[in-house]
């Protein structure tokens, strides 16, 4: 079991990293820490194998925190600042992830960190159904718990993603590809560069349009093959 710690002052970052880790076997969260001092207290009382570390935090910056550790665990940096990568590798971090990062890049970093730690075989996503029943989405300055079965479709809208539910619509500052991973992609289908729909809520497909519970969603030319495969199921 790989025991990990998330150190980041952004709640959304915690949600994304925890969501990705939940898709992998043998990953156990020790604690959510929102600053480095909280992490130091946690590490005095707990064994930690892997840290997901943000750099720009209050009280004590990420690398300053790392330098205080005599025998640090493996560290994966998660930051929006690419200019500190060289310093990170000089501190022997396992990997350096630039926000926003997708699941594939995240998995590569975890494999790199855990293989260095124990020469273990690469971690692969869980084979069983990892569909979550609920997820938390950060919208309008609050975290909203959403039942995944209520999601009709999601739409890219500039710097946001519009999540259309049975009885509500949320605007979330997140990449559509990352949100698709959190929702469990096997139950959703991308039908356009800006639209992903829930398979169970599709009412009909006609021409280049899909009817989803009273909403009309376009089918993009590059995604028509996805829809044709769905019709064969």
C-alpha positions as CSV (number, residue, x, y, z in Angstrom):
1,X,0.0,0.0,0.0
2,X,1.4,3.4,-1.0
3,X,0.5,6.0,1.6
4,X,0.3,9.5,0.1
5,X,-0.1,13.1,1.2
6,X,-1.6,16.0,-0.8
7,X,-0.1,19.4,0.1
8,X,-1.8,22.2,-1.8
9,X,-3.7,25.3,-0.8
10,X,-6.4,24.9,-3.5
11,X,-9.4,22.6,-2.8
12,X,-9.9,21.8,-6.4
13,X,-6.3,20.4,-6.7
14,X,-7.1,18.1,-3.8
15,X,-10.3,16.9,-5.5
16,X,-8.5,16.2,-8.8
17,X,-5.5,14.4,-7.2
18,X,-7.7,12.4,-4.8
19,X,-10.0,11.4,-7.7
20,X,-7.1,10.2,-9.8
21,X,-5.6,8.2,-6.9
22,X,-9.0,6.6,-6.3
23,X,-8.7,5.1,-9.8
24,X,-5.5,3.3,-8.9
25,X,-4.9,0.3,-6.7
26,X,-2.9,0.4,-3.5
27,X,-3.1,4.1,-3.0
28,X,-4.1,5.2,0.5
29,X,-4.6,8.9,1.4
30,X,-3.0,9.9,4.8
31,X,-4.3,13.4,4.9
32,X,-5.4,16.5,3.0
33,X,-2.9,19.3,4.0
34,X,-3.5,22.9,2.9
35,X,-0.1,24.3,3.9
36,X,3.3,22.9,4.6
37,X,3.2,23.4,8.3
38,X,0.2,21.2,8.6
39,X,2.0,18.6,6.5
40,X,5.0,18.7,8.9
41,X,2.8,18.0,11.8
42,X,1.2,15.1,9.9
43,X,4.5,13.5,9.0
44,X,5.7,13.5,12.6
45,X,2.9,11.0,13.4
46,X,2.4,9.2,10.2
47,X,4.4,7.2,7.6
48,X,4.2,8.7,4.2
49,X,5.6,7.1,1.0
50,X,4.6,9.8,-1.6
51,X,3.8,13.5,-1.5
52,X,1.9,15.5,-4.1
53,X,3.4,19.0,-3.5
54,X,2.3,22.4,-4.6
55,X,5.0,25.1,-4.6
56,X,3.2,28.5,-4.2
57,X,1.7,28.1,-0.7
58,X,1.3,30.5,2.3
59,X,3.6,30.3,5.4
60,X,6.2,28.0,3.8
61,X,6.8,27.4,0.1
62,X,6.9,24.0,-1.4
63,X,10.7,23.7,-1.9
64,X,11.4,25.4,1.4
65,X,9.3,22.7,3.0
66,X,11.1,20.0,1.1
67,X,14.5,21.3,2.2
68,X,13.5,20.9,5.9
69,X,13.0,17.1,5.5
70,X,16.0,15.0,6.5
71,X,14.7,11.8,4.8
72,X,11.9,13.0,2.4
73,X,9.6,10.5,0.8
74,X,9.1,10.5,-3.0
75,X,7.7,13.8,-4.2
76,X,5.6,14.7,-7.2
77,X,5.4,18.4,-7.7
78,X,2.0,19.7,-8.9
79,X,2.2,23.4,-9.9
80,X,1.3,26.0,-12.5
81,X,4.9,27.3,-12.6
82,X,7.2,25.6,-15.0
83,X,10.2,27.8,-14.2
84,X,11.0,25.9,-11.0
85,X,11.4,22.5,-12.7
86,X,15.2,22.5,-12.6
87,X,15.4,23.3,-8.9
88,X,12.9,20.5,-8.3
89,X,15.0,17.9,-10.0
90,X,18.1,19.2,-8.2
91,X,16.1,18.3,-5.0
92,X,15.6,14.8,-6.5
93,X,11.9,15.0,-6.9
94,X,10.3,12.0,-8.8
95,X,8.4,14.2,-11.3
96,X,7.1,17.7,-12.1
97,X,3.5,18.1,-13.2
98,X,2.2,21.3,-14.6
99,X,-1.4,22.2,-13.9
100,X,-3.8,21.4,-15.4
101,X,-2.6,17.8,-16.0
102,X,-4.7,14.9,-17.2
103,X,-4.9,11.4,-15.8
104,X,-2.5,9.9,-18.3
105,X,0.3,12.2,-17.3
106,X,-0.6,11.8,-13.7
107,X,-0.4,8.0,-14.0
108,X,3.0,8.2,-15.6
109,X,4.3,10.3,-12.7
110,X,3.0,7.9,-10.1
111,X,4.5,4.9,-11.9
112,X,7.8,6.8,-12.0
113,X,7.7,7.6,-8.3
114,X,6.7,4.2,-7.1
115,X,9.1,2.2,-9.4
116,X,11.9,4.3,-8.0
117,X,10.7,3.6,-4.5
118,X,10.3,-0.1,-4.6
119,X,11.0,-1.4,-8.1
120,X,7.4,-2.4,-8.2
121,X,5.5,-3.2,-11.4
122,X,3.7,-0.2,-12.9
123,X,0.4,0.8,-11.4
124,X,-2.5,0.4,-13.8
125,X,-6.0,1.7,-13.3
126,X,-8.4,-0.5,-11.5
127,X,-10.0,-3.1,-13.8
128,X,-13.3,-3.1,-11.9
129,X,-16.0,-0.4,-12.5
130,X,-14.7,2.8,-10.8
131,X,-17.8,4.8,-11.6
132,X,-18.3,7.1,-8.6
133,X,-21.9,7.7,-7.4
134,X,-21.1,11.3,-6.4
135,X,-18.4,13.8,-7.1
136,X,-17.8,17.3,-5.7
137,X,-17.7,20.2,-8.2
138,X,-16.4,23.6,-7.3
139,X,-18.9,26.1,-8.7
140,X,-19.9,29.7,-7.6
141,X,-17.3,29.7,-4.8
142,X,-18.6,26.5,-3.2
143,X,-18.2,22.8,-3.5
144,X,-21.4,21.2,-4.7
145,X,-22.0,17.4,-4.4
146,X,-23.4,16.1,-7.6
147,X,-24.9,12.7,-8.3
148,X,-23.2,11.3,-11.4
149,X,-26.4,9.7,-12.6
150,X,-28.0,13.2,-12.8
151,X,-25.4,14.5,-15.3
152,X,-27.0,14.9,-18.7
153,X,-24.1,16.4,-20.6
154,X,-21.1,18.6,-20.2
155,X,-20.1,21.5,-22.5
156,X,-16.8,23.4,-22.8
157,X,-17.6,27.1,-22.4
158,X,-14.4,29.2,-22.6
159,X,-12.3,28.8,-19.5
160,X,-15.2,26.8,-17.9
161,X,-17.1,23.6,-18.3
162,X,-20.9,23.8,-18.2
163,X,-22.3,20.7,-16.4
164,X,-26.0,20.3,-17.2
165,X,-27.9,18.2,-14.6
166,X,-31.5,17.0,-14.4
167,X,-32.6,20.1,-12.5
168,X,-29.6,22.4,-12.4
169,X,-26.6,23.7,-14.4
170,X,-23.1,24.3,-12.9
171,X,-20.2,26.2,-14.3
172,X,-16.9,24.6,-13.3
173,X,-13.4,25.9,-14.0
174,X,-11.9,22.6,-15.2
175,X,-10.8,21.0,-18.5
176,X,-13.5,18.9,-20.1
177,X,-11.0,16.0,-20.5
178,X,-10.2,16.0,-16.8
179,X,-13.8,16.2,-15.8
180,X,-14.5,13.2,-18.1
181,X,-11.9,11.1,-16.3
182,X,-13.6,12.0,-12.9
183,X,-17.0,11.0,-14.2
184,X,-15.7,7.6,-15.5
185,X,-15.4,7.8,-19.2
186,X,-17.1,4.4,-19.9
187,X,-20.5,5.9,-19.1
188,X,-20.0,9.0,-21.1
189,X,-19.3,9.6,-24.8
190,X,-17.6,12.6,-26.4
191,X,-19.7,13.6,-29.5
192,X,-18.1,17.0,-30.3
193,X,-14.9,18.8,-29.3
194,X,-17.0,20.8,-26.8
195,X,-19.6,18.2,-25.8
196,X,-19.7,15.0,-23.8
197,X,-23.0,13.3,-23.1
198,X,-24.2,10.6,-20.6
199,X,-25.0,7.5,-22.6
200,X,-28.0,6.6,-20.4
201,X,-29.7,10.0,-21.0
202,X,-29.6,9.8,-24.9
203,X,-33.1,9.8,-26.2
204,X,-32.4,9.7,-29.9
205,X,-29.8,10.2,-32.6
206,X,-30.8,11.9,-35.9
207,X,-28.4,13.3,-38.5
208,X,-25.8,15.4,-36.7
209,X,-27.9,15.9,-33.6
210,X,-28.4,14.0,-30.4
211,X,-31.4,14.5,-28.1
212,X,-30.5,14.3,-24.5
213,X,-33.5,14.6,-22.1
214,X,-34.9,17.7,-23.8
215,X,-31.6,19.2,-24.9
216,X,-30.1,19.1,-28.4
217,X,-26.4,18.4,-28.7
218,X,-24.4,18.6,-32.0
219,X,-22.3,15.7,-33.3
220,X,-18.9,16.9,-34.6
221,X,-17.5,15.3,-37.8
222,X,-14.4,14.0,-36.0
223,X,-16.6,12.3,-33.4
224,X,-19.2,10.7,-35.6
225,X,-17.3,7.4,-35.4
226,X,-17.8,7.4,-31.6
227,X,-21.5,7.8,-32.1
228,X,-21.7,5.0,-34.7
229,X,-19.9,2.7,-32.3
230,X,-22.4,3.5,-29.6
231,X,-25.3,2.7,-32.0
232,X,-23.8,-0.8,-32.5
233,X,-23.8,-1.6,-28.7
